[in-house]
Amino acid sequence: RLMTGLAIAEIDLSLVDSVRMRMPLSE
């Protein structure tokens, strides 16, 4: 369960990263 959470977090971060590359938004 923990590994799945980490994997999802990693995908989330990379997703946010690619989105920021296209259109930067402040958190």
C-alpha distance matrix in Angstrom:
0.0 3.8 5.5 5.2 6.4 8.8 10.0 10.7 12.4 14.4 15.5 16.4 18.5 20.3 21.0 22.5 24.4 26.0 26.9 28.5 30.5 32.0 32.6 32.0 31.1 30.9 27.8
3.8 0.0 3.8 5.4 5.1 6.3 8.7 9.9 10.5 12.4 14.3 15.1 16.5 18.6 19.8 21.0 22.5 24.5 25.6 26.8 28.7 30.7 31.2 30.2 29.3 28.9 25.8
5.5 3.8 0.0 3.8 5.4 5.1 6.1 8.6 9.8 10.5 12.3 14.0 15.3 16.7 18.2 19.9 21.0 22.7 24.2 25.6 27.1 29.1 30.1 29.4 28.9 28.9 26.1
5.2 5.4 3.8 0.0 3.8 5.4 5.1 6.1 8.5 9.8 10.6 12.1 14.2 15.5 16.3 18.2 19.8 21.1 22.3 24.1 25.8 27.3 28.2 27.9 27.4 27.6 24.9
6.4 5.1 5.4 3.8 0.0 3.8 5.5 5.1 6.1 8.6 9.9 10.3 12.2 14.3 15.1 16.3 18.2 20.0 20.8 22.2 24.3 26.0 26.4 25.7 24.8 24.7 21.8
8.8 6.3 5.1 5.4 3.8 0.0 3.8 5.4 5.0 6.1 8.6 9.6 10.5 12.4 14.0 15.2 16.4 18.4 19.8 20.9 22.6 24.7 25.4 24.5 24.0 23.9 21.2
10.0 8.7 6.1 5.1 5.5 3.8 0.0 3.8 5.4 5.1 6.2 8.5 9.9 10.8 12.2 14.2 15.3 16.7 18.3 19.9 21.3 23.1 24.3 23.9 23.8 24.3 21.9
10.7 9.9 8.6 6.1 5.1 5.4 3.8 0.0 3.8 5.4 5.1 6.0 8.6 10.0 10.3 12.1 14.0 15.3 16.2 18.1 19.9 21.3 22.1 21.9 21.4 21.9 19.5
12.4 10.5 9.8 8.5 6.1 5.0 5.4 3.8 0.0 3.8 5.5 4.9 6.2 8.7 9.7 10.4 12.2 14.3 15.2 16.3 18.4 20.2 20.7 19.8 19.2 19.3 16.7
14.4 12.4 10.5 9.8 8.6 6.1 5.1 5.4 3.8 0.0 3.8 5.4 5.2 6.3 8.5 9.9 10.6 12.5 14.2 15.3 16.7 18.9 19.9 19.2 19.4 19.8 17.8
15.5 14.3 12.3 10.6 9.9 8.6 6.2 5.1 5.5 3.8 0.0 3.8 5.5 5.2 6.0 8.6 9.7 10.6 12.2 14.1 15.3 16.9 18.2 18.2 18.5 19.6 17.9
16.4 15.1 14.0 12.1 10.3 9.6 8.5 6.0 4.9 5.4 3.8 0.0 3.8 5.6 5.0 6.1 8.5 10.0 10.5 12.2 14.2 15.7 16.2 15.9 15.5 16.4 14.4
18.5 16.5 15.3 14.2 12.2 10.5 9.9 8.6 6.2 5.2 5.5 3.8 0.0 3.8 5.3 5.1 6.0 8.7 9.8 10.4 12.3 14.6 15.1 14.1 14.2 14.8 13.1
20.3 18.6 16.7 15.5 14.3 12.4 10.8 10.0 8.7 6.3 5.2 5.6 3.8 0.0 3.8 5.5 4.9 6.2 8.6 9.8 10.6 12.8 14.2 14.0 14.9 16.3 15.4
21.0 19.8 18.2 16.3 15.1 14.0 12.2 10.3 9.7 8.5 6.0 5.0 5.3 3.8 0.0 3.8 5.3 5.3 6.2 8.6 10.0 11.1 12.3 12.7 13.4 15.3 14.4
22.5 21.0 19.9 18.2 16.3 15.2 14.2 12.1 10.4 9.9 8.6 6.1 5.1 5.5 3.8 0.0 3.8 5.5 5.0 6.1 8.6 10.1 10.2 9.8 10.0 11.5 10.7
24.4 22.5 21.0 19.8 18.2 16.4 15.3 14.0 12.2 10.6 9.7 8.5 6.0 4.9 5.3 3.8 0.0 3.8 5.4 5.1 6.3 9.0 10.0 9.3 10.6 12.3 12.2
26.0 24.5 22.7 21.1 20.0 18.4 16.7 15.3 14.3 12.5 10.6 10.0 8.7 6.2 5.3 5.5 3.8 0.0 3.8 5.4 5.0 6.7 8.8 9.6 11.7 14.2 14.7
26.9 25.6 24.2 22.3 20.8 19.8 18.3 16.2 15.2 14.2 12.2 10.5 9.8 8.6 6.2 5.0 5.4 3.8 0.0 3.8 5.4 5.3 6.2 7.4 8.8 11.8 12.5
28.5 26.8 25.6 24.1 22.2 20.9 19.9 18.1 16.3 15.3 14.1 12.2 10.4 9.8 8.6 6.1 5.1 5.4 3.8 0.0 3.8 5.4 5.0 4.4 6.5 9.2 10.5
30.5 28.7 27.1 25.8 24.3 22.6 21.3 19.9 18.4 16.7 15.3 14.2 12.3 10.6 10.0 8.6 6.3 5.0 5.4 3.8 0.0 3.8 5.7 6.3 9.5 12.3 14.1
32.0 30.7 29.1 27.3 26.0 24.7 23.1 21.3 20.2 18.9 16.9 15.7 14.6 12.8 11.1 10.1 9.0 6.7 5.3 5.4 3.8 0.0 3.8 6.6 9.6 13.1 15.1
32.6 31.2 30.1 28.2 26.4 25.4 24.3 22.1 20.7 19.9 18.2 16.2 15.1 14.2 12.3 10.2 10.0 8.8 6.2 5.0 5.7 3.8 0.0 3.8 6.4 10.0 12.5
32.0 30.2 29.4 27.9 25.7 24.5 23.9 21.9 19.8 19.2 18.2 15.9 14.1 14.0 12.7 9.8 9.3 9.6 7.4 4.4 6.3 6.6 3.8 0.0 3.8 6.9 9.6
31.1 29.3 28.9 27.4 24.8 24.0 23.8 21.4 19.2 19.4 18.5 15.5 14.2 14.9 13.4 10.0 10.6 11.7 8.8 6.5 9.5 9.6 6.4 3.8 0.0 3.8 6.5
30.9 28.9 28.9 27.6 24.7 23.9 24.3 21.9 19.3 19.8 19.6 16.4 14.8 16.3 15.3 11.5 12.3 14.2 11.8 9.2 12.3 13.1 10.0 6.9 3.8 0.0 3.8
27.8 25.8 26.1 24.9 21.8 21.2 21.9 19.5 16.7 17.8 17.9 14.4 13.1 15.4 14.4 10.7 12.2 14.7 12.5 10.5 14.1 15.1 12.5 9.6 6.5 3.8 0.0
